[in-house]
Amino acid sequence: MPDDHVIRTVAVYDSIADAYSVAMNDYTPDEERIKFTKLITPGGMILDLGCAAGRDSIYYSSKGFQTVGVDLSEKLLAIARQKAPQLTFLQQDVRDLRFPDTSFDGIWACAIFLHLIQSEIKLAIKRCYTLLKPNGTLFVMMKNGKGETDVTENLSSGMTRHFTLFQPKELEDVLKESGFNITEIYVWNSKDRYTPRRDVEWISCFARKYGV
């Protein structure tokens, strides 16, 4: 799939893996990680979608959770495995997740669905619903905005990545269509949290799968 938007974006991550793995430590979503741990059964199983170099998988493991990280970038996965050889990191496409249904207590999708097109995002969220256990929680973080775009920025070492932007109500509707109940959703800006400052608005959303 040489023209596939995801494959092109993964090639960027492979090219910048070392620098990106370091840079991401400056943009840790601490507030969201703390909230997420409070919503997951102690010791439960967490799937870290788009785990990159393992930053969040390692954090959740340190809090006593079982974690599985998936990503498509071979280079980022190699860094993750080197940093945490005791954890499981798998090369999988979030559009084709290969796990049994109801495997996870929580799914952490931090800035990963934004690399898909809208139709793929809807299918990926539906798949997350089937992968969660009853009362499991999905966290989704997306860039706030409208439409789809290819972006070149310093964080990607001047290379171009594909982004699909969402607005809060739009994301809510997609999650509800898949069966989720919204626990919390809010918008925040990177420049209010981090140094170096980036003027980027994010949507953070926690959604729960209710049922038996």
C-alpha positions in Angstrom: 0.0 0.0 0.0 2.6 2.6 -1.1 0.0 5.5 -1.1 -1.6 4.5 2.1 -1.7 7.5 4.5 -0.9 5.4 7.5 2.1 3.7 5.8 3.5 7.1 4.9 3.0 8.4 8.4 4.7 5.3 9.9 7.7 5.9 7.6 8.0 9.3 9.1 8.0 7.8 12.6 10.6 5.2 11.6 12.8 8.1 10.3 12.6 10.2 13.5 12.3 7.4 16.1 15.2 8.3 18.3 14.5 12.0 18.4 10.7 11.5 18.7 11.0 9.0 21.6 13.0 11.7 23.6 10.7 14.6 22.6 7.6 12.8 23.7 8.8 12.9 27.3 8.2 16.6 27.3 4.5 16.1 26.4 3.3 13.5 28.9 -0.5 13.7 29.5 -0.1 13.4 33.3 -3.6 14.6 34.1 -5.2 12.0 31.8 -3.0 9.1 32.9 -3.9 9.7 36.6 -7.6 9.9 35.7 -7.3 6.7 33.6 -5.7 4.7 36.4 -8.7 5.5 38.7 -11.1 4.1 36.1 -9.4 0.8 35.6 -9.7 -2.3 37.8 -6.5 -2.5 39.9 -4.1 -4.9 38.2 -6.2 -4.9 35.1 -5.1 -5.3 31.5 -4.5 -2.2 29.4 -4.0 -2.0 25.7 -1.8 1.0 24.7 -2.7 1.8 21.1 0.1 3.6 19.2 2.5 3.0 22.1 5.5 4.5 20.2 8.6 4.1 22.4 6.5 2.7 25.3 6.2 5.8 27.4 2.7 5.2 28.7 2.9 1.4 28.7 5.9 1.7 31.1 4.0 4.1 33.3 0.9 1.9 33.6 3.1 -1.1 34.3 4.8 0.8 37.1 1.3 1.4 38.6 0.6 -2.3 38.8 -1.4 -2.8 35.6 -0.7 -5.5 32.9 0.0 -3.7 29.6 0.3 -4.6 26.0 1.5 -1.9 23.6 0.9 -1.9 19.8 2.4 0.2 17.1 3.3 0.0 13.4 6.7 1.7 13.6 9.4 -1.0 13.9 12.0 1.6 15.0 9.8 2.9 17.9 8.9 -0.6 19.0 12.6 -1.5 19.1 13.2 1.4 21.4 10.2 0.3 23.6 11.5 -3.2 23.9 15.0 -2.0 24.8 13.6 0.2 27.5 11.2 -2.3 28.9 12.1 -5.9 27.8 9.7 -7.3 30.4 6.6 -5.8 28.7 4.8 -6.9 25.5 5.1 -4.7 22.5 3.5 -5.9 19.2 3.6 -4.6 15.7 -0.1 -4.3 14.8 -2.2 -1.9 12.7 -4.9 -0.2 14.8 -7.2 -0.8 11.8 -6.7 -4.6 12.3 -6.3 -5.3 16.0 -5.7 -9.1 16.5 -6.9 -9.9 20.1 -9.8 -11.9 21.4 -13.0 -9.9 22.3 -13.3 -8.7 25.8 -9.6 -8.9 26.5 -9.0 -5.6 28.1 -10.1 -3.6 31.1 -8.9 -0.4 29.5 -7.7 0.9 26.1 -5.5 4.0 25.9 -5.6 5.7 22.5 -3.5 8.7 23.0 -3.0 10.7 19.7 -3.2 7.6 17.5 -6.7 7.7 15.8 -5.9 11.1 14.4 -3.6 9.5 11.8 -6.6 7.6 10.4 -9.3 8.9 8.0 -12.8 9.4 9.5 -14.2 6.1 8.3 -11.3 4.2 9.7 -11.6 6.0 13.1 -15.2 4.9 13.4 -14.3 1.2 12.7 -11.3 1.3 15.1 -13.5 2.7 17.9 -16.1 0.0 17.2 -13.3 -2.6 17.5 -12.2 -1.1 20.8 -15.7 -1.6 22.1 -15.6 -5.3 21.3 -12.1 -5.6 22.8 -13.1 -4.1 26.2 -14.6 -6.1 29.0 -17.9 -4.9 30.4 -17.4 -1.7 32.3 -14.1 -1.2 30.6 -12.8 2.3 29.8 -11.6 3.8 26.5 -9.5 6.9 26.5 -9.2 8.9 23.2 -7.1 12.0 22.6 -7.6 13.8 19.3 -6.6 17.2 17.9 -9.4 19.7 18.1 -10.5 21.1 14.7 -12.2 20.3 11.4 -11.2 18.2 8.4 -8.1 16.3 7.3 -4.7 17.7 6.6 -1.0 16.8 6.1 1.1 18.7 8.6 4.8 19.5 8.7 6.2 20.7 12.0 9.4 20.7 14.2 8.1 17.8 16.3 8.3 15.6 13.2 11.7 16.9 12.2 10.2 18.8 9.3 8.5 15.7 7.8 4.8 15.5 7.0 2.3 13.5 8.9 -1.4 13.0 8.2 -4.0 14.2 10.7 -7.8 14.0 10.9 -9.2 16.6 13.2 -12.4 16.3 15.3 -14.6 18.5 17.4 -15.9 17.4 20.8 -19.5 16.8 19.7 -18.4 14.9 16.6 -16.2 12.6 18.7 -19.0 12.1 21.3 -21.3 11.0 18.5 -18.8 8.5 17.1 -18.3 7.0 20.5 -22.0 6.8 21.3 -22.7 5.2 17.9 -20.3 2.4 18.9 -22.1 1.8 22.2 -20.0 3.9 24.6 -21.2 6.2 27.3 -19.2 9.4 27.8 -17.6 9.7 31.2 -15.8 13.0 30.6 -14.8 15.1 27.6 -12.9 18.4 27.5 -10.6 20.6 25.4 -7.2 21.8 26.4 -4.2 23.5 24.8 -0.6 22.2 24.9 0.8 25.7 25.5 -1.0 25.8 28.9 0.8 22.7 30.1 4.2 22.2 28.5 7.5 23.7 27.8 8.5 24.0 24.9 5.1 25.5 24.1 3.0 24.3 21.2 -0.3 26.1 20.4 -2.2 22.9 19.8 -5.8 22.2 21.0 -6.6 18.7 22.1 -9.8 16.8 23.0 -9.5 14.3 25.9 -12.4 11.9 26.2 -13.1 9.0 28.6 -15.8 6.6 27.6 -17.1 3.5 29.2 -18.5 0.2 27.9 -21.5 -0.6 30.1 -23.3 -4.0 30.1 -23.0 -7.6 31.1 
